[in-house]
Amino acid sequence: MHSLLKRQLNKYLPESLSGDASLNELFEAIGKSYEHYDDKLTMLQRATAISSDELFEANRELEKEAARQKKVLNSLENALALLQTNFKEQEVPKNIVDSDFDAEKLARQIGELAQQASTMSAEKDKLLKNLASQNESLNSYAHVVSHDLKSPIRNISALITWINEDEKETLSEQSKQNLSLALQNLEKMDKLITGILKHATLQNKNTSNVIFELEEVLSDVQQNIYVPNNVHFQFPEHLPKLFYDRYKIEQLFMNLMTNAVKATETKKVGTVRVDFKDKGDQWYFAVADNGKGIPEKHQSDIFEMFNKLEDEAMATGIGLALVKKIVMLYEGNIWVESIEGMGTTFHFTLKKQKL
């Protein structure tokens, strides 16, 4: 038995029992119970420390897992909100991550919405294919109709010209006027068919965007349209380079500039001005004239098919509709400002195309 322990026990024994040999067995038993106490205490402390470390690490892992699960639930909530916004069927719960949250119900709901989205996507693809096929058929039909209509028009025009030449000595003045009027109407019909064909097939033209100088386009337009001596063009000194389908841009400016020339041809001094501004992701353009202007009551519908700015015999009412379609193709906007007797300005924007 440890001497210090034995001394401590003897300290509290009565004098009558001190040194009693019969207590030796008791002392031995007590001594055995304290054998390896320090080692056992150390082991117990170590085991306690290990258990505490393990619990700490386990708690950290649980916290990480809880955070991960919360992120997953938040992602599911956002996905569900996005799907429900697209389908506009029901509202998303304000606090979807709570004690009553049903993950299975959420997963089931997202699965149903995803299935609907997949079905709608397949239907959309089918509709797009059908639309592409119909557009191709309409494009072919427009060309066929154009050819079938233009052939007899040109034949009639040729016959009238021959009659006029062969019978010019015998035809009365009234008959000559009637034949001239017939030729004018045939020419108008030919222009109308050409305009409709351009409008119908504009989006389907297989031409790629190219870089070109706007100055060259405006110069070509100026040379290809009739410009009376009293009408003058004004262009900025430094016109930009553009990246579009040049044919479409040329058609756009040709129609606007032709209308401007017609509006100013009766003026003593007619002016047609083209302006532009670089607005970041868009180009802004304006074609202005000092002509007779457009009555306010007609300004709201001038971009519709067959609506004419004026009651002119040879006008087709397609030019501004074609202009609007080109602007819309390039995700732009077009509007008009006009005061009768003072002039008209057509404003339009075109979204810049990526090189």
Sequence and secondary structure as in RCSB ss.txt:
>XXXX:A:sequence
MHSLLKRQLNKYLPESLSGDASLNELFEAIGKSYEHYDDKLTMLQRATAISSDELFEANRELEKEAARQKKVLNS
LENALALLQTNFKEQEVPKNIVDSDFDAEKLARQIGELAQQASTMSAEKDKLLKNLASQNESLNSYAHVVSHDLK
SPIRNISALITWINEDEKETLSEQSKQNLSLALQNLEKMDKLITGILKHATLQNKNTSNVIFELEEVLSDVQQNI
YVPNNVHFQFPEHLPKLFYDRYKIEQLFMNLMTNAVKATETKKVGTVRVDFKDKGDQWYFAVADNGKGIPEKHQS
DIFEMFNKLEDEAMATGIGLALVKKIVMLYEGNIWVESIEGMGTTFHFTLKKQKL
>XXXX:A:secstr
  HHHHHHHHHTS TTTTT GGGHHHHHHHHHHTTTHHHHHHHHHHHHHHHHHHHHHHHHHHHHHHHHHHHHHHH
HHHHHHHHHHHHT     TT SSTT  HHHHHHHHHHHHHHHHHHHHHHHHHHHHHHHHHHHHHHHHHHHHHHHH
HHHHHHHHHHHHHHHHTTTTS HHHHHHHHHHHHHHHHHHHHHHHHHHHHHGGG     EEEEHHHHHHHHHHHS
   TTEEEE  SS  EEEE HHHHHHHHHHHHHHHHHHHTTSSSEEEEEEEEE SSEEEEEEEE SS   GGGTT
STTSTT  SS  TT  S HHHHHHHHHHHTT  EEEEEETTTEEEEEEEEE    
